[in-house]
Amino acid sequence: MRPGLHIRNLGGAHAAILHRPHAVVQSLARQLTAIGLEVSTHWPDLGADAFNADFIFFDVDMGHDAQFPWPPGEAPMPTVALIGSEAPGRIEWALAMGAHAQLVKPIGDSGVYSALLIAREAFYARRALSDEIKSLRERLDERKTVVRAVTFLAARGMSEAEAYSQIQRMAMNWRVSFEAAARRIVARYAEEDGKDGDERSHGR
């Protein structure tokens, strides 16, 4: 579940900056420290202490996939792209990395605070959507399993209504959910059908 927007709880958070030594890093670190964040700087790769950071700021101009220990778009924390060049290829890469917010270089005396808040909200919104999609896919898979279980039972002479009732009785007897009972039925009859197929093949 996405937490509410709490403006004042950034103090004590850890922000990792992945950027070559540059005045941009100094300006960014100064603003982050003023807000109350702990700052670590890294280049050319993220150090181990950054893997559990609360925020990652990364250089778009010279950045590349291998600098990150996770697949593109799957950062486990909010990320902010530091953009200098607006070359299409660089922008496309930042988007592919799943940046949640951006700051245009050179970094001025403002903008970092709002970037933190925007990145955090975008991160939680994206994660909530991903969780919802995963849940829907799991429910769809469960429904497919129930349909397969009904099909197996129907092939053995039951009507659709009788098959559903049989699954319900098995679920009660086994003290499992309806879907778990369907999975057991599918596993049982799939194995039986597989054995029957092997016996017919060997009997030829």
Phi and psi in degrees as a GROMACS rama.xvg file:
@    title "Ramachandran Plot"
@    xaxis  label "Phi"
@    yaxis  label "Psi"
@TYPE xy
-75.6539  128.706  ARG-2
-71.3038  161.037  PRO-3
-68.7534  166.167  GLY-4
-80.6393  107.263  LEU-5
-108.101  106.413  HIS-6
-65.172  -33.595  ILE-7
-98.9321  13.3663  ARG-8
-105.733  28.0157  ASN-9
-86.0272  -21.9337  LEU-10
-58.4229  131.519  GLY-11
90.4027  -9.08295  GLY-12
-71.2932  158.801  ALA-13
-108.476  123.058  HIS-14
-112.862  125.466  ALA-15
-103.279  132.813  ALA-16
-109.956  117.47  ILE-17
-103.677  93.5314  LEU-18
-158.775  142.381  HIS-19
-60.5931  152.626  ARG-20
-53.19  124.673  PRO-21
-167.819  161.404  HIS-22
-61.267  -27.2096  ALA-23
-58.3599  -41.7768  VAL-24
-64.6388  -43.5624  VAL-25
-62.274  -45.0303  GLN-26
-64.146  -43.8122  SER-27
-65.8063  -45.1429  LEU-28
-62.3092  -37.2351  ALA-29
-63.0919  -45.0701  ARG-30
-68.1353  -40.2895  GLN-31
-63.7185  -41.9607  LEU-32
-64.3159  -39.7442  THR-33
-63.77  -33.2049  ALA-34
-73.2987  -24.3199  ILE-35
116.415  11.2948  GLY-36
-91.3723  151.436  LEU-37
-84.8099  138.465  GLU-38
-122.889  137.123  VAL-39
-130.3  144.057  SER-40
-114.14  147.161  THR-41
-145.118  144.256  HIS-42
-177.069  133.804  TRP-43
-89.9984  -7.82369  PRO-44
-124.65  162.407  ASP-45
-72.5026  133.156  LEU-46
-76.5331  162.865  GLY-47
-58.4738  -31.8175  ALA-48
-69.9239  -11.2774  ASP-49
-91.2937  -10.3911  ALA-50
-65.6294  -24.6974  PHE-51
-110.244  20.8952  ASN-52
-64.9708  157.65  ALA-53
-84.041  -25.8925  ASP-54
-143.907  147.023  PHE-55
-123.583  125.427  ILE-56
-104.719  126.173  PHE-57
-131.089  146.365  PHE-58
-77.3164  123.37  ASP-59
-81.5841  -33.5971  VAL-60
-62.0445  -40.549  ASP-61
-122.647  10.9668  MET-62
-77.1042  159.515  GLY-63
-155.09  162.436  HIS-64
-55.5215  -40.4588  ASP-65
-65.7552  -11.2396  ALA-66
-75.2587  -13.5639  GLN-67
-112.899  139.6  PHE-68
-85.2385  15.0191  PRO-69
-134.313  159.686  TRP-70
-65.3396  153.695  PRO-71
-53.0833  133.684  PRO-72
82.7162  3.5955  GLY-73
-121.959  32.2907  GLU-74
-61.5371  136.022  ALA-75
-84.1905  12.0629  PRO-76
-150.135  163.777  MET-77
-61.118  140.119  PRO-78
-124.862  147.797  THR-79
-126.29  124.712  VAL-80
-84.3809  133.148  ALA-81
-102.017  105.875  LEU-82
-106.694  124.393  ILE-83
-110.759  -58.368  GLY-84
-84.9521  135.387  SER-85
-100.999  27.4551  GLU-86
-60.0346  134.724  ALA-87
-51.7816  -41.0012  PRO-88
-62.2368  -38.3583  GLY-89
-70.2027  -39.2005  ARG-90
-66.435  -41.8816  ILE-91
-60.6949  -39.2137  GLU-92
-65.2549  -42.2255  TRP-93
-60.9031  -40.9448  ALA-94
-66.0501  -40.5131  LEU-95
-64.2819  -31.6499  ALA-96
-74.4729  -10.7291  MET-97
79.398  33.6362  GLY-98
-55.7951  134.734  ALA-99
-91.1808  -18.5911  HIS-100
-158.562  173.607  ALA-101
-144.212  155.838  GLN-102
-132.642  134.022  LEU-103
-92.3855  129.122  VAL-104
-81.0453  148.926  LYS-105
-73.789  150.542  PRO-106
-77.1084  125.543  ILE-107
-87.3995  -155.269  GLY-108
-92.5531  4.94187  ASP-109
-148.555  169.469  SER-110
108.733  -23.49  GLY-111
-69.5147  -42.1494  VAL-112
-60.4895  -47.6995  TYR-113
-66.828  -34.2467  SER-114
-62.9811  -39.3509  ALA-115
-61.2568  -47.8058  LEU-116
-66.5436  -42.8789  LEU-117
-64.2877  -43.642  ILE-118
-62.4119  -42.2968  ALA-119
-65.0403  -44.9321  ARG-120
-65.2391  -40.7696  GLU-121
-64.9925  -38.011  ALA-122
-62.1165  -48.6303  PHE-123
-67.9789  -35.5078  TYR-124
-65.5008  -42.3906  ALA-125
-66.7731  -39.6303  ARG-126
-68.0567  -38.5531  ARG-127
-63.6762  -40.6705  ALA-128
-64.7152  -41.4578  LEU-129
-62.9275  -41.7888  SER-130
-64.3395  -38.8423  ASP-131
-65.775  -43.0426  GLU-132
-62.9669  -42.3509  ILE-133
-60.9583  -42.4417  LYS-134
-63.9631  -41.5983  SER-135
-64.5012  -39.4076  LEU-136
-65.6451  -39.8082  ARG-137
-64.8483  -40.657  GLU-138
-65.2279  -38.6353  ARG-139
-64.5927  -41.0894  LEU-140
-63.267  -38.7707  ASP-141
-63.8144  -40.8608  GLU-142
-64.9508  -39.4444  ARG-143
-62.4597  -37.3954  LYS-144
-65.9818  -40.741  THR-145
-62.4785  -42.8262  VAL-146
-62.251  -41.0382  VAL-147
-63.7149  -41.3703  ARG-148
-62.5064  -43.5034  ALA-149
-62.8455  -40.0093  VAL-150
-63.0237  -42.8404  THR-151
-61.0724  -44.4493  PHE-152
-69.194  -37.6704  LEU-153
-64.324  -33.8706  ALA-154
-67.6525  -14.0736  ALA-155
-105.853  20.8809  ARG-156
100.582  2.79235  GLY-157
-90.8417  150.553  MET-158
-78.1144  169.714  SER-159
-60.7827  -43.2341  GLU-160
-63.8918  -41.4141  ALA-161
-64.9318  -36.58  GLU-162
-64.7485  -44.6892  ALA-163
-62.5828  -40.6904  TYR-164
-64.1459  -38.5969  SER-165
-64.4616  -42.3229  GLN-166
-63.1184  -40.8306  ILE-167
-62.5919  -42.9508  GLN-168
-64.3772  -41.5806  ARG-169
-63.9175  -39.6318  MET-170
-61.494  -41.4099  ALA-171
-67.9656  -42.6945  MET-172
-66.0209  -39.4429  ASN-173
-84.8647  -10.4239  TRP-174
58.9662  47.7933  ARG-175
-130.165  173.355  VAL-176
-71.3285  163.635  SER-177
-57.6086  -43.5401  PHE-178
-67.5326  -37.7503  GLU-179
-65.7223  -38.5225  ALA-180
-63.3212  -41.0449  ALA-181
-61.6306  -39.4888  ALA-182
-62.7009  -40.3911  ARG-183
-65.2494  -40.3296  ARG-184
-64.1865  -45.4797  ILE-185
-60.2872  -45.1328  VAL-186
-62.5296  -41.5765  ALA-187
-65.654  -51.7394  ARG-188
-75.7411  -28.2234  TYR-189
-65.0381  -39.3774  ALA-190
-67.1833  -42.8071  GLU-191
-62.254  -44.4027  GLU-192
-64.1864  -35.6126  ASP-193
-65.4496  -40.4738  GLY-194
-66.3795  -41.8134  LYS-195
-60.9892  -40.2004  ASP-196
-64.9073  -38.8764  GLY-197
-65.9796  -40.0219  ASP-198
-66.2489  -40.4397  GLU-199
-65.9969  -36.6751  ARG-200
-67.8385  -39.3574  SER-201
-75.9287  -20.7602  HIS-202
-82.0114  -8.19637  GLY-203
